[in-house]
Amino acid sequence: MCGICGYYSFKKEISTKNILEMNKAIQHRGPDDEGFWLLNQNEGKSFSGLDSTEKIKSTFPILKDEKSQLALGFRRLSIVDLSENGHQPMTSTDENLVITFNGEIYNFKELRTELEHFNYHFKSSSDTEVILKAYENWGNSMFEKLDGMFAICIVDLNQKKIIFGRDRMGLKPLFYIKNQDGLFWASEIKSLLKNEFVQPEINWNGVYTNFLFQTTLAPATCFKDIFSLESGSLMILDLENHSIKKEKFWTLNSKINSEISEEEAVKKIDELLAKSVSEQLYADVLVTSMMSGGIDSTLITSKAKPFKNDVNAFTIQYKFAEDEVKNASLVAENLEIKHHIKTVSDDEVLADLKENIQHFEEPYSSLEVLMNAAEYAKKLGFKVVLSGNGADELFGGYSHALKLKKWLLLKNFNFVRNFIVTKDPFSERVKNYFSQDSVFDFFRQSQVGMKPLEAENIFKSDIFKTINTDLTRFHLTETKNYAGYFEYDMKYSLSSHHVFRDDLSAMKYGVEFRYPYLSNELIDFVSTLPEKFRFNGIQNKPLLRKVSENYLPKEVLTMPKRGFSFPLNHFIKNEEKVQNFIIENLESLKKRNFFTSETIDTWWKNQNNFYDCVKIWQLVTFELWYQKYFENL
């Protein structure tokens, strides 16, 4: 688990101050070591940095201000093979291949054994070396063999190419920009912006989707011409003609297995989850489990106990989360494991509010609680945290999905929207509901961001005219059933939203989150199960509940679904400090002339429910995002 960055200058050699600054910007991702690799006149050379270990500094010269056309930067969070043998950038024996890699490969031992049969020899016990030799042996087809989370950059001097790959679910981020000066890439956008040839500009199309979906739909970002490499994809840069080729190495399996019984499905899920948990417990540092008190995370903890008897867990407690903490404690007691509880006070949230919001590289619609979780895990001495994230998308956990069958029936009456001429809040909600023509629209409605009409009203007209409001470019297969909704949940809710925020939250404190529900085999298996097993329109996560019955007490199984989140609406309505914080930032935002002041004032004065609070918070986080990335660089 680390951070990577780099550039390839198309026209000339540029100052290595660029890679030094880019690497420094992601120091939090890898406080244990750093390294660099430069290519000059077709000769590659490795360097250490000021934060490298003493042994690395004695092996490679410290990088200072030089010139280079191609540069790789790396920050290390040591988790597997803590020795310098896992140092990156890592080169092949003939030094014609160089890799920087952020993530974890859970099946690397199997791949290593397979490669040993091809007479490959290994100097380390790291997964990085396995990836490098796997590429030597299999080329780009290597990527589809990897089970884990990764963002990989491989410089292949033999083929004169740079190959970038990102894992199936996009668990590890990789951002890039290609302009007339070159190609630049990094694990975080804040690193890209440290390069002298990258200047931030607002991508209003990205801001628009961000307001509608609580996140910017990949591959776009809120920065013009900065993109995220799509999950399950490769990007290949030709070093000679500077052309870029993209290709998918994995897509979600949609072929249904109609022969399997529900009993067989439950048994297989149980087995695959156990295998995933056992693989993801592997580390050369301490591992813990994050329990919120719901099914997803408590089941992970229960499945971990047989493989790691001394496993422990922790829970973050906020206001109104007493039942969740109670259930988490009950599971810990039943498992006879050590359980840490951290109560986060309002003052603690306020103390780092601005800094935490600005750590995210786009506007946001809530208060991210996982930063508190990562910070607490670090204080406890843990570098690796098992997370239940992904279960809701994989097994149908969101309550909105239960309304799918009703919507499929009512959308036959969408013509009534043409007869709604009044503009009071209730009429606008009804019109919005009957404007859902596709499964994608139904998915959009579930994301509790701004509604399209609200977004149109908030933007100044000259800006709104530049926005492409036709979202059909984001449509997938559009099958009119749960399988169609499932595609959007996996691609846009999970890959574009949750894991992106997870990564930024965890890595801010140098902590690695792992996701047992998102193993290759488990995703491949669940996606082919008949809809009648996975979705009944009555109860969320019916299959996972059946698996959980053998492990969890009834109090957990019967607890209503609640998101692991801070009570934002209560915070806004009851904390004077927060109200003043909001007013201050809204007043600053109004002066920018991006949004209509009248609408901002109306929204602030009419905080009637949770959704009204979300809209305001989206505007506040936009202002803070703009301050951080456009004024305070």
N, C-alpha and C positions, 0 to 999 in steps of 0.2 A: 504494500500500500504506500503510495508515494505521490509525487507530482512531477509532471514532465512539461517541457517547453522546448521550442526551437524555432529556427527560421532557415529559409533558403532564399538568398538574395539573387534576383534574376540578372541584375545589371553589373554589380560590382561587389567587391568585398566591403563589408561594413564593420563598424567598431564593435568589438565584443562587449562593450559596455551594455549593449542591448541585451545579450543573453544573461549577463550578470544581474541586470535590473529585473529581467523577466523571472529569473530563478529566485531572486530575493523576494519578489511579490508573493510567492507561494511557499515561503519558508515554513509556514504553519502546517503544511501538508506533510513535511518531512524534516523534522528537527534533528534527526540522528546522523545525517550525512548528506553531502552533495557532491556532484561531479559534473564535468563538462567534456564534450568531444567536439573538435573543430576539424573542418576539411579545408586545406589550403593547397592550391596547385596539385590536386588529386592525392594529397598525402594527409592521412588522418592522424590526429594526435589527441591523447587524453590529458585532462587537466583536473586538478583538485580545486577546491574553493575554500574560502575562509571558514566555512562550517563543516568541512570534511573532517573525518577522523584523523588522528595523528598518523596512523599507518598509511592512509591514503595520501596525506600530504607528503610523506616521505617517499612515496612511490611515484607520484605525478607532480609536476610543477604547479604552483598556484596560478590560476588564470588571472591575468591583468588586462590592460587595454591593448588589444591586438586588432588585427583585421581578419575577417573570415567571411566566406560566402555561405557556408553551411555550418550551423552550430546547433548542438543539442545540450539541453540543461536538464538536471535531475535533482530532485529532493527525495531523501529516503526516510521512510518510517519503517524501522527494522522489526519484522514480525516472523518471517521464516528465514532460517540461516542468518543469525545475527552477526556473523563474522564479515570481514571485508570481502569474502568470496562472493557475496551478493551485491557488491557495489556496482552501480551503473553510472554512465553508460557502459554496457558490457559489449566486448568485441569478440568475434569468432577467432578461432586459432590463426587463420590467415589474415585477420583484420580487415576483411572485405565486407563483413556484416557488422553492423552496430545496432544495438537495441536500447531503447528506453521504454519502460513498462510500468504502468500504474495499475495495481489490482492484486488479485489472488486467483491462482488456477488450482481448483480443488482436486482435479484428477491428474495432477502433474506427476505423481508417482507412477501411475499406470502408463502414462506417456513415456516416462523415463525408461521403464522396463522394456517397453516396445522399441525404443530407440537403441537401447543397449543390444538388442538382437540384431541391429544394423551396424554393430561395432562402434557406436558412439561412446566416448568416455567423458566423465564429468568431473570437474574440479570442485564443485560446490554441491550443497543440498538444496539449492534455491530453485524456485519455479522459473525464474528468469532465464537461467541457462537451459532449462528444458525447452522453453519457447524458442530460444535462438537456434538450438540444434533441430528442433521440430521444423522450423522454417528451412533450414539447410536441407532437410530430408524431403519434406513434402511441399515446400513453396507455399503459395497462398492458400492451398487446400488445408493447411495446418489450422487455420482459424476455426473451421467448423468442428474440429476435434476438441477445442478448449471448452471445458466446463468451469465457469467461474465468472468473475467480473474483471474487465480489463479495458484499458485504452493503451494501445501499443503503437510505437513508431519504430520501424526498421529501415535503416539506410542500407541499401544493397548496391555496393559499388560495382559489382560484376554486371548487374543489369542496368546500372545507372538509374535507379529508381528509389523513391522513398515510399514505403507502404505503411498506411495507417489502418488500424482495425479497432473496432469497438464491440463490446460484448452484446449478446442477443437482446438484453433488456435495457441496455444503456446505463448500467449501474455505475460505471465509471465515465466521467465526462471527458470530452475532447472538443475544444473549440478551435476554429481556424478562420483566417481571412486571407484571400488571395487578391492582390491588387497589382498595379503596374510595377511595384518595387519587388514583390516576391510573395512567398507563401510563409505564413506565420501561424504557429499553433501552440496550444497550452491547455493545461487541465482546468484553468480558470480564466475568465475574461480579463480579470484585473491584471493578470500576467501579460496578456496580449497588449494591453494598453500602455505597458511600459516600453514597448518598442517604438523607436522614433519614427518609424514608417507607418504606424497605425494611429489614426486619429478618430476619436469617438464621434459618431453621428447617430441621431435618433432614427430608429426604424419604426415609423408610425404604424405600419402593418403589424409588427410584432407587439407593439403596445396595445393595439386594438384586440388581438387575440388574447393577450395577457389579461385584459380587463374582462373579457367574456369567459375565459376558462380558468382563471386563477394562475395561469402560467402561459408562457409563450410557446405556441405549438412548434415543436421541432420539425425541420432543422433550423428554422428562423430563431433569432434572438431579438431583444429590444435594441440592439445595435446594428446599424446599417452595414451590410456586407460581412458581418460576423455570424458564422453558422456553427451549429454543433454537428459533428459527424453523426449520421443517423445510426441508431442501434442496429446491430447485426449486419454492419456494412464495412466495406473496405473503400479506401480512397488511395489512389496510386498516382504519384507525381513523377513525370518523366523529367529527369535532371537536364536533359539536352534540349528538348523543345518546350518544356514548361507546361505541357498539356496535363490535364487531370482526368482520370477515369475513375468512375465509381461503380461499385457492384455490391449486390446483397449476397452474403454467404449463408443467410438463414432467414426463413419466413415462418410465421405461425402455421402450424399444421391444422388444416380444417377438414381432413378426411375422418369421418365419424366411424368409430368401431361399434357397430350395432349388435355384435355378437356377445359382448360382455354383459354380465349381470351386475346389479348394483352391489351385491355382496362382494363379488370379485374386485370391483372398482375400489371399494372401501379398503379391502385388504391390501391391494397394490399401493394405494396412496400411503397407507400406514408404513409399508416397507420402504417406499421411495423417500418418504420424509425422514425415516430413521437413517437411511443411508446418507441423505443430504446433511443431516445434523452431525452425524459422526465425522464426515469429511470436513465440515466447516468448523469443527472444534479444533482442528489441527493448527497448532501455532507454537512457536518457541517463546511466547510470552503469555501472560495471564489472560484468560477468557472469562467473560461473564455474560449473563442473559438479561435483557431489558424486558421487564414485565409491566404491562399496563393494567392487568387484571382481567382483560378479555380473553377470548378463546385463543386467538392467534399466538400471542406471546407466551401465555401460560402452557400451551401445548408444546411449543418449542422447548421450553425449560424442562417440561416433564420428559420429553424425548431425549434430552441431553443427559439426564441423570445416569442412565445405565452405561453410557460411554465415558462419563467423567464424574466419578462419585463425589469429587470435591467442588463441583460446579456451584457457583452462587449466582444470585440475581439481585437486581435493584429496581426500585420503582420511584418515579418522580411524581410527587403529589402536588396538585393545584387545588384551588377552591372548587367545591362541589364534586370532587373526585373521591370522596370517602369510600363509596362502595367498591370502586376499582381497587383501591389500596387494600381494603379488607379482603377482597377476593385473592389478590396477589399474595397477601400474607398467609391466607388459608392454603393456597397451593404450596407455598414454600414450607409451611409447617408439615403438610402431608408428605412432601418429598424429603423432609429433614435436611434442608439446605439453608445456608446462611443467606439472609435477606436484608438488604440495605434499603432504607427509605429516606428519601430526601424531600422535604417540604420546601417548596419554592414560594417565598413571600412576594407580595406586590413590590416591596422595595427592591428586592433582588432583580425583578423583571425591569423595573424602571432604571436601575443603575446602569445597565448596558444596553438600554433600549435602542438608541440611535445607532450605536456601533453594530449591534447584531442585525438590525434591519439593513444597514448599508453593506454588510458582508455578502448579502445576496445580490446577485448581479441583474436583478430585474425587480419591478414592483411586486408586492406580495399582498395577500388578502387576509392574513391572520398573524398571530404571534407564533413563531416557530419554537415549539417546546423542545425539540431534539437538541438544540444547542445546550440547554440546561442538562439534558441527559448525557451528552458527550462530555461536558465539563465535569459533571459529577463522577462519571466513569473514570476519567483521568485522575481525579483527586483520590479515588479509591485504589489507583494503581493499575487499572486495566487498559490495555491497548486495543483489545478486540471485544466487540459486543455483538451477540446474536440478536437479531431483530425479527419481529413477526411481520414486517412490512412485505407486501405482495400478496398476502393471503386474501385480502378483500377483493382484489382484481381477479386473482386466479380462481377463487371459489364463489364469487358473487356475493360480496359482503356488504355492499352499499344499499341502504334502504331504498334509494331512488330506483334501483333496478327492479324492485318488486312492483313498481307501477307500470312496467313495460307492457304487459298484456292489456291493461286498461287504456294506455295511450294508443296502442295499435288499433283498438276499437274506436276510440274517440277521434282519431285523426281523420276518419272518414267525414267528419263534420267541420273540417278546417275552413270550409267556405264561409262560415259565420263571421270570420275575422273581417270580411269585406263589408259587413253591416255594422261594425262597431265604430261609431264616429265620436263618441264621448272620450275625454282624455283624463278622467279621474284615475287615481291609482288602481282601483279595482278593474276598471275597463281595460287599462293597459296590461294588467296581469292576465286577464282573459284573452286579450288579443295576442299576447306573447305566447300563451299556451297553445292557441290554435294556429300558431305560425310555425309549429314544428312539423316539417314535411318529411324529414328523413330521420333515420336512426341517429345520424350524426347530430341533428338538431335536438333530439331527445337526450343524447349524451351531454350536449352543451347546457341544456336546461338543468342538469344535475350538478353542475359545477359551482353553483351559488355565487358566481361572479355577476358583473353587470349584465343586464339584458341588452339585446341589440339596440332597442330604441333608447335605452338609457345611455349607452355608449355614444350613440349619434348625438344625443342632446348635450353631452358633456364636452365634446370636442368643439373647438372653434371651427366655423364652417370652412375656412380656407384650408385647415389641416384635414378635416374630414373628407374633403373632396379628393385628397391624394391617397386615401386609404382604399384598398381593395377589400370590399365587404363581402365579396363572393367567396364563401368558404368551401365551395365544392372541391377545391383543389386538395382539401384535407380528407375527402371522403375515401373510404376503403371499400370493401365488397358490398356494403349496404344490404346485407341479407336481413329481411324483416323478421328477426327473431332474436333470441338471446345471444346466439353466436355473433351476430352483427354488433350488438352492444359490447360483448366481450372483447372484440377486436379494438374498439375505441378505448375501453378501460385499460387494456394492456399497453397500447401504444401511446395514448395521450395522458391518461390519468397517472399511470405508473411511470413510463419511460420519460415523458416530458415534464413530469411534475414531482412525484413523491421521491423518487430515487435521486433526482437532481438536488432537491432540498436536503435530503438525507446526507448526501456527500458533502455539501458545503457546511452543514451543521457539524458533522463528525470531524471533518478534517480541519476545521477551525481550531480544534483542540488536539490535533494529532491522534485521533481515535478512528478505528476502522469498524464500520458496521458491516455485518454479514447477513445474508438473506437465505435461510434454508428452504423457504417456500419457492425460491426462484432458481432451482437447479434445472439443468437442461432436461433431464429425464422426467421430472415432475411436471414441468410445463408441457412437454410433448405428450405426456400421458393424459393429463386433465383436459387438454384442448381437443382431444379426440373422443371424449366421452359423450354419450347421448344427452341431449338437453334435459330430458326428463329426470336425469340424476342430478344434474348440476344446478337446475333452476326450476322452482315450482311456483314462483310468484307469491308465495305465502311466507316462507321463512328464509332468511339469508344464510348462506353457506351450509346448505343441507348436507352435502357430502362431508365437509370437514367436521361438522357436528357429530356425524356418525363415527368418524375416526376418534373424536375427542371423548366420546362416551366411556371409553376404556381407560381414560387417563385423568379426567378432570372431575371435580365435585360438581354437583348439580347447581350450586350457587353461581358458578362461572358459566355453565351452559345456558342458564335461564336469564342471565343479565342482559338487559337491552343493549343494542349496539350503540356505542359512543365512540366518537373519534378521539384520538389521543391529542388533545389540543387545549390551549389556554382559553378560558371564558372571555373572549375579546369583548363581546357586547356588554357584559357586566363591568369590565374594566373601564370601558369608554364612558359608561353612564354613571359610574360611582367614584372614579378617581379624578379629583380635581387636577392633579399634576398631568394626567393623560389628556384631559380636556384642554388644558392650556398648551400642551405639547401639540395637539392636533390643530388648534386655532392658529398657533404660530406658524406651522408649516402650511396650512391652507392659505393663510394670508400671503406667504411667500410665493406659493404656487400661483395664486391669482395674478400676481405681477408679471408672470412669465408670458401671459397671453396665449397659452396653449389651450386652455379650457375656459368655458363660459363661467364667469364669476357668479352670475345669477343662479345657475344650476348648482354650483358648489354650495352657495349659501342656503338654497332650498333643501338640499340633501342634509346639510349639517343641522338645520333647524327641525328636521322631521326624522328623528331617530326612533322609529316605532318598533322595529324588530331587528333580529340578527342580521338579516340581509341588508338592511339600511346601514348598519355598522360596517359591513364588509365593503360597501361602495366607498364609504369615507376613508377606510383604512387603505384601500387601493390607491386613492389619491394622495394620501399622506406618504405612503411608501414610494410612490412615483417621485414626489418632491425630494425625498431623502436619497433616492437612487440618482436623480439628476444632480443633486449637490455633490455626491461622492464621485461620480464618473464623468461629469462634465465641467465641474467648477474646481474640484479639489485634487486634481491629478498631480 
